[in-house]
Amino acid sequence: MVKKIGTHNGTFHCDEALACFLLRLLPEYEDSTIIRTRDSEKLATCDIVVDVGGVYDPSTFRFDHHQRSFDESMSSLNSSKKWTTKLSSAGLVYYHFGERIIQNILKCGKEDNKIVTIIFDKVYERFIEEIDGIDNGINQCDCTPKYVISTNLSSRVSRLNPAWNCSDTNEEDQFKKAMELVGSEFLERVTFYKNSWIPARKIVKQAIEERYEVDKSGEVLLLKNGGCPWKDHLLSLEPEMDISPKIKYVLFTDQNGCWRIMCVPVELGSFTNRLSLPDEWRGLRNEELSEKSGIKGCIFVHAGGFIGGNKTYDGIIQMVQIALAQKRDE
């Protein structure tokens, strides 16, 4: 018998669209029918219900988060998880089924359980938690935003709802589009972490171990295989490996074989650097920058002071040494 996934009708949101998509990634719900209704009798016939019904009970496959008594987070459900954001239906489904879903997507065996757990945590932190927070009306920070972000996934799903003054749009078709939108981004994120992000961790760890071969300060990393994803790994590996002093710069080659120097941020997602490139270099290019710095082969330094380039390895090392001297001069 075909299983039924229940959720509410009317205006839809990112969380239930993703919850429904995630469930269909499980073998038992692969061919399921989605019933969108608020009729309690119809919902009672569903095998699993998300984002409606006023009940959170995994034993009966009910996953709503709107009831007054609900205040669950990843951390409250599993003390080994650090995230305290209140869960939406997406977060609930992901918490209970996420590791199985990731295993199915990546076709992992038991020997890959550690990798699955790492990816599970990273996908929550960098994808699902945002959806949970927005759906529950939780501000990202306590400050007043300097600008509005209206291109996030939740906003894009919201715009798929039929317009208030348009009566000929099929709501069910739009909900399917929402599921496809959130689903494609979820799948892209999972495969990125498996195919690109996880392999980069080993490279970053090796670069940390070999950092004194690059500069005697031990504050510079060299990524020998080009600019792999490094920020996340570096910021998590430093405390694990008890690295001191902290890394200030990362070096790598670009697609043209030229060298880049990139500043390490104070934390993931921050635009503040541990040690920015010298102020007098910022916004300069080519000969003007080489003349100002006294270093041959300079290509550019961004006006924000977080990245620069040089044609040669020797040139980029000279840029590193002058940049590090800022700290010693303070």
N, C-alpha and C positions, 0 to 999 in steps of 0.2 A: 504493500500500500504506500502511495506517495505521502511523504511527510509534509507537514504544514508548519511554516514559520509565521507567527503572528506579530504584527506591529501596528501602530496607529495609522489612521488615514488623516487627511487634511495636510496642513503645512508640514513638510518633512525637513529633517536636519541631517547634518553630517553623521551624527553618532549612530542613528538607527540604519542609515544607508550602509555604513561600514559594517555594523553588526550583522546585517542580513548577508552582505557579501562574504564576510568571514565564515559564517555558518555554512554557506554553500561550498566552501573549500574543504569541508569535512565529508568523507564518503557517505555518511548517513543522511546528510542533507543536500547532497550534490544535485539531486533531481527534485528538490522540494518546491512546493508552491508557497508563495508569499501572500498572506492574507492581511490586507490593510483595513483595519476596522477598530472601533472603540466599543463595539457590541460585546459585552462580557460573555454572552452565551456562545458567540462565534469564537471568541478567543479561547474559551474553555475546550474547544475541539482541537486546538493547535498543539502540536508536539512540543513546541518551544515558543516562548513569547518574549519579545524584547521591547523596551522603551514604553511600555503601556501595561496597565493592569494593577499597578500599585503594590506589586509583590517582588521581593528578591528572595528566591529560594532555589538554589542550584539543584536540590534533590527533585524538584518538580519542573525544572527547566524554565523558571520564571526569572526574568532579568530586567526589572524596572528599577529606576533610581529616583523617581519623582516623589515618592512617599516621604512624609515628614520624618519618619524614623530612620531613613537611610543616610548614612554618612561614611560609607566604606571607601577606602583607598587601597592602592596596592600594598602600602605599608600595614594597614590594619588587617588585611586578609593574609598577609605573609610578612612577618617581622623582618625577614632578610632583605626585603625590598625597601628602598629608601623613599619612594615617591608618596607624598601625602595629599595630592590633589584628589578631590572627590571624583569617583568614577561615574562615567555616563554608561549608556548601554553598550557603547563600543568598548570601553575599558573593561566592563564586566565580562563580555563575551571573550575578549582578548585574554583576560586573566585566566578564565577557566579552560579555554580551548587553544590559546595562542601557540603553545609549544607544539601541540599536535599539528596545528595548521602549518607552522614553519617546517616541521619535519616532512609533511606531505609535499609542500612546495619544493623543497630542496632535495627531496628523496634521500633523507639522511637515515643512517642506521644508528644502532645504540652506541656505537663507538664515537658518534658525533654529538652526544648529548651535551657536552660542555659548550661546543660551538653553538648549538641550538639555544642554550640558556643565555649565552652572551648576546646573540642576535635578538632574542626575545626581549631582553632588558633594553637593548639599544633602540629597537623599534618602538618600545613604549616611550622611552625618554625623548626620542626625536620625532615621533609621529603621533602616537595615540594620546599621550598626555595633553597635548595641545587641544585635541578634539574634546577630551574630557573637560578641560578647564573652560573652554569657550561655551560648551553646551550647558555647563552648570553656572555660568555667569561669574566666573572667577577671574579677576584681573591678573594679568601677567606680572604686574608689579604695583607697588603702592604709589608710584609717582604719576604725574600727569604726562601722558604721552606727548611728544613733540610733533608727531604726525600720525596719520591714520593708515593702518594696513588693511586694505580691503581686497587683497588678492589671495588671502590664505584659503585653505581647502574648505573650511566651514562657510566662508563668504561665497565661494564659487558654487557650493551646493545650494545655498540659500537662493541664489539667483536663478536656479533651475525650477523653482516653484512657479506655478502659473501666475502671471501678473494679475493684480487686483481688478484690472479693467479689461481682461481678456478671458472670454468665456469659451473659446473653442480649443483650448489647450488641454490635452489629456493628462490628468494628474498621474495616472499609473505609468504612462510612458516616460514622464519626466522623472519619476522616482527610479525607474530602471536606468535612466541616464545618470542619475546621481550615484547609483550603485556602481556603474561602470567607471565613473570618474574616480571615486574614492578607491575602488578596487584596483584600478590600474596603478595608482600612486602607491598603494600598499605593496603590491607585488614588486614594483620597481624598487621600493625601499629595501625589501627583504633580500632581493637578488643582489642589490648593490652591496649590502653589508656582507653577504656571503662571498661574492666574487671579487670585490675590490677592497672593502674595508678590513675584513679579517686578515687577508694576506699582507696588508700594509703593516699590521701590528708587529709581525716578526721583523720586518725591515726597520721599523722605528726602534725596536728594542736593540737590534744589532748596532744601529747608529749611536744609541746612547752608550753602549758598551765601548764603542770605538771613538768616543768624542774627543779624548785627549790626543788622538792622532791628527785631529783637524786643527785644534788650537790649544795651547797649554792651559788656557783658562778653564777648559772643560765646559764652556758655556755655549758651544756651537756644535750643531749636528750637521753631518753631511749625508744626504740621501743619495746613494749611488745609482739608484734606479729611476731617478727623476722625481717629479713632484707627486708622490703618492699621498693619500689622505693621512695626515700626520698629527694634526692638532689634538684631536680626541685621544689618540693613543699616547702622545707625549704627556699630556696633562694627567692621565690616569697612571701611566707607568712611573712618572717621577716619584710620587709618594710610595708606590709599591717597591721601587728600587732604592728608595732613600737617597735621592739625588740632591746633592748640594755642592756648589751653588746651582741655582736653577738655570735651565737653558734659556738663553736670550735670543739666539738666531738659528734659523734652519737654512741650509744651502742645498740647492738642487739645480739641475739643468732644465731648460724649457724645451719646447718642441723643435727649436732651431739650433739647439746645442749650446746656447748661451747660458750664462750662470745667473741665478737669482739668489738674493738674500731676503728672507722673510722674517719679520719679528714674531716672537711668541707672545700671544695675548695673555693678559693676567688671568683670564678664565675663558672657558669655551663660550663662544658667541659674543665676547666683548670686543670692542674696537679700541680698547686701551691696551697698549703694549707694555711688556716688562721693561724694554729699553728701545725706544724708537730710534730710527736712523737720524743722524745729525740734522738739526733744523736748517742749517745753511745749504744743505743738499736738496731739500724738498722742492719738488716741482721743476727741477732742472733736468736737462737731457743732453746726451752726446758730448760734444766738445765743451759746451758750457759747463757741464757737470765735471768732466775730466779736469778742466782748468781750475775749477773751484776746489775740487778735492785733492788735486795733485796726483790722481790715479789714472793711468791710461786705460782706454777701452770701456769707459763708463757708458751705459745705455740710458738709464733713467733712475730717478728716485721719485716715487709717488708723492704727491703733495701732502698726503696724510702721514708720510714717514713710516709706513709699515712694510714696504717692499721696494727693492731696487734691483738693478741688473748690471752686469758687466760681461764683456765678450769672452774673458778668460778666467780660469780658475785663480791664477795669481792675482788678477785684478779684484776678484770678489773677496779673496782673503785679505787684501789690503783694506778694502771697505770694512770688513769685519773688524780688523784691528783698530782702525780709527774710531769706529762706532763704539766698540767696547771701551776705548779710552775715555769716552764721555763719563762712564761710571767711575772710573778711577780718578778723574779730575774733580768730581763733585765733592 
